[in-house]
Every structure is written in C-alpha cells, then in structure tokens.
Amino acid sequence: MRILDLPLKAVWYLMIESGEKPEEYRKITDYWIKRLAKCKGHNSHDKTGFWCKKANCISCVTRGDGFHQEEYTHVRFRYGYTKRTMLFKLNSISIGKGNPAWGAPNHEVFILKLGEKIK
C-alpha cells in the first residue's frame, strides 16, 4: 500500500469527510509533478523506464502526452496539521478542470479521484 499524505484546510476536509467532494485538486507545478508523476520532472529513460516527449515536464503534463502517474494506492487527508485523519482509496490521478465549488481554479490541475473511505 502506497499512501499520499495531504493536509487540507477545514472547509475541504469537511466536504470530503461528508462525501460532498469526491476529488481533490493540486496545481500543476514542479513540486506536484515531483510528487505525482513517475518521471519526477526528469526526462530520462534510465530513471523512469519510459521516454518523455519533451524535457519540460510541465509542458508534457498540460498537453496530456507525457504524464505517467505515480503509483499511489491510497490518499490520507489531514485536518490541517493535526492528528485528525481519514484514509481513502485513490482511484486515479488525472489532469483537467475541476469543479470551482470544490475549490478548483479556472485552469487545468491535477485531479485526485477518491474511491471508498477506508477509515
């Protein structure tokens, strides 16, 4: 089991906890590429096992032809930086526009689709 740990602001944590929000968003930045993409921002077959089409990973990700998601199985959300947590299966990580009512900006982001709640 490979778990992605994410702290959340109270409003988003409570929406996910209630089942109202079935996905979480992260900006497409170098930081999140390093956490969510297999290539970690490197364009090297030796390091990744596949060839990125461009050296600029952000460009690959936003075009949709170079993103290979890291193999997380679960995501654990933290209520801020407290001990309060909840664990979900992670169905997929994709790129697209999310729901603004759920905190998505008006541009493409990483979308973490949640599965069943574990605890």
C-alpha positions in Angstrom: 0.0 0.0 0.0 1.4 3.4 -1.1 -0.1 6.4 0.7 -0.1 10.0 -0.4 -0.4 12.3 2.7 -2.1 15.7 2.2 -3.0 18.3 4.7 -6.3 20.2 4.0 -8.0 23.3 5.1 -11.0 22.7 7.3 -13.6 23.5 4.6 -12.2 21.0 2.1 -11.6 18.3 4.8 -15.2 18.6 6.0 -16.6 18.4 2.4 -14.6 15.3 1.7 -15.5 13.8 5.0 -19.2 14.3 4.4 -19.0 12.8 0.9 -19.9 16.0 -0.8 -16.5 16.4 -2.5 -15.3 13.2 -4.3 -12.0 14.7 -5.6 -9.1 16.9 -4.5 -7.0 19.3 -6.7 -3.4 20.3 -6.8 -1.8 22.9 -9.1 0.5 21.7 -11.9 3.8 22.9 -10.6 7.3 21.4 -10.3 6.6 20.5 -6.7 3.4 18.5 -7.5 5.0 16.9 -10.6 7.7 15.6 -8.4 5.1 14.1 -6.0 2.5 12.9 -8.5 4.4 11.9 -11.7 6.6 8.9 -12.2 9.2 11.0 -14.1 9.6 13.4 -11.1 10.3 16.1 -13.8 13.3 14.2 -15.3 13.4 13.3 -19.0 15.4 10.2 -18.7 14.5 6.6 -19.8 17.2 5.3 -17.4 15.5 6.9 -14.4 11.8 6.4 -15.4 11.6 3.4 -17.7 9.7 5.5 -20.4 10.5 8.4 -22.7 9.0 11.8 -22.1 8.3 13.6 -25.3 9.7 16.9 -24.0 12.3 17.8 -21.4 9.8 20.3 -19.9 7.6 18.1 -17.8 5.0 20.9 -17.2 4.6 21.2 -20.9 4.2 17.4 -21.2 1.6 17.3 -18.4 -0.5 20.1 -19.7 -0.6 18.7 -23.2 -1.6 15.3 -21.7 1.0 13.3 -23.6 3.8 12.9 -21.0 2.0 12.4 -17.7 2.5 9.0 -16.1 1.0 9.0 -12.6 2.9 7.8 -9.6 1.5 4.5 -8.3 -0.2 5.6 -5.1 -2.9 3.3 -3.9 -4.4 5.5 -1.1 -4.6 9.1 0.0 -4.6 10.2 3.6 -6.1 13.6 4.4 -5.1 15.5 7.5 -7.3 18.2 9.1 -4.6 20.9 8.8 -1.6 19.8 10.7 -3.5 18.0 13.4 -3.7 14.2 14.2 -7.2 14.0 12.7 -7.1 12.0 9.5 -9.1 10.0 7.1 -7.9 7.4 4.5 -9.4 6.8 1.0 -8.6 4.5 -1.9 -7.1 6.6 -4.7 -8.9 5.7 -8.0 -6.8 7.9 -10.3 -4.8 11.0 -10.8 -5.7 12.9 -14.0 -5.3 16.4 -15.4 -8.3 18.6 -16.2 -10.5 21.3 -15.0 -12.2 20.7 -11.7 -15.4 21.9 -10.0 -15.0 25.5 -8.8 -17.5 24.8 -6.0 -15.0 22.3 -4.7 -12.0 24.7 -4.8 -10.7 24.2 -8.3 -9.2 27.2 -10.0 -10.2 28.2 -13.6 -7.3 26.3 -15.2 -6.1 22.7 -15.5 -5.0 21.0 -12.4 -4.1 17.5 -11.1 -7.4 15.8 -10.1 -7.2 13.1 -7.5 -10.3 10.9 -7.8 -11.2 9.3 -4.5 -12.6 5.8 -4.0 -14.1 4.3 -0.9 -13.3 5.6 2.5 -11.2 3.2 4.5 -11.3 4.8 7.9 
